[in-house]
Amino acid sequence: MNVETPEKPLASWRGKERYDCEQLDCLTIIFKSGGCSWSKCWMCSYRHERYGKTDCAELLSRLRAQLAWVIRENKPEEYRMVKIFTSGSFFDPVEVPPAFLADVATAFRGKLLIAETRPEYVSRETLVSFIEGLDDGSWKTPLYCAIGLETSNDFIREKCINKGFSFSDFTSASSVARSAGAGVKAYLLFKPLFLTEGEAIKDMETTIRDILPYADLVSMNPCTVQRNTELEYYWKRRAFRPPYLWSVLMLLKNAPVHMTCDPLGGGQKRGPHNCGKCDYELVRGIRDYSLNADRELIAALLETECTCKNEWQYVLGNESPYCMPLTR
């Protein structure tokens, strides 16, 4: 590898995140890695973002180069939280060499860190070692393992998402993480493939209740159609419609805990959307709610007057299982 060639992450940006009633400056990084070991989820295009065949030494060198670029581009005093994503799982030793974990812990020592991983890679030994390098006493819980549970329903997770693990795997990983001194963040997927709008709402309502004993932080992701996925195949054939923003608002309003929600692609045909006229205001309001947790804001947005609300209510009452969506 030409060491003079700049190696950048797939993406890196700064923003705000709500944590413990505060709004923290946050650095988000998506590292290009050795690739997701599972690589079968039907809605995910990140599995295609990976290095080709490389040995461990070259992979480690490239990851370190990405980290060096991030450190050069971001002053440590300008952010307190770090969110890390990869093509799959940060704690997968095949995808991310263990030596790189130590580099990341050292680079972000004293920061609040959230790292995404599948449950099978949540190891007490790995987490304890990582936290030792990361923790300087600034945070009661310096590390959160973010797990894409998507739903608590094993049938939906297998048949509609092809996630490859069970709810019991998630709860076991939660216990391991907490025993190591880490917290747990659950990522939930609202309206995966093959569900009607009404079925998706009921599944999400049940899931939120089910995860309360196991998740310290919750993020609900309305389904977006990413390119080169099985989900896109069905969407192009009009067999899938992303969720209505009205449904997202209703779930946020009725949830027993505060959930963050960033409707990626909101208002666009591939993302959660309504009719196009009311979308911008609602997407902006949902993102504001993620930061300020203002339930009155969500309630007010639900009262927004738009003719597409009648369409949404009709869909909830008339869309049938095992049929094509009623709307686009």
Secondary structure, 3 states (H helix, E strand, C coil): CCCCCCCCCCEEEEEEEEECCEEEEEEEEECCECCCCCCCCCCCCHHHCECCCCCHHHHHHHHHHHHHHHHHHCCHHHCCEEEEECCCCCCCCCCCCHHHHHHHHHHCCCCEEEEECCHHHCCHHHHHHHHHHHCCCCCCCCEEEEEEEECCCHHHHHHHHCCCCCHHHHHHHHHHHHHCCCEEEEEEEECCCCCCHHHHHHHHHHHHHHHCCCCCEEEEEECCCCCCCHHHHHHHCCCCCCCCHHHHHHHHHHCCCCCECCCCCCCCCCCCCCCCCCHHHHHHHHHHHHHHCCHHHHHHHHCCCCCHHHHHHHHHHHCCCCCCCCCC
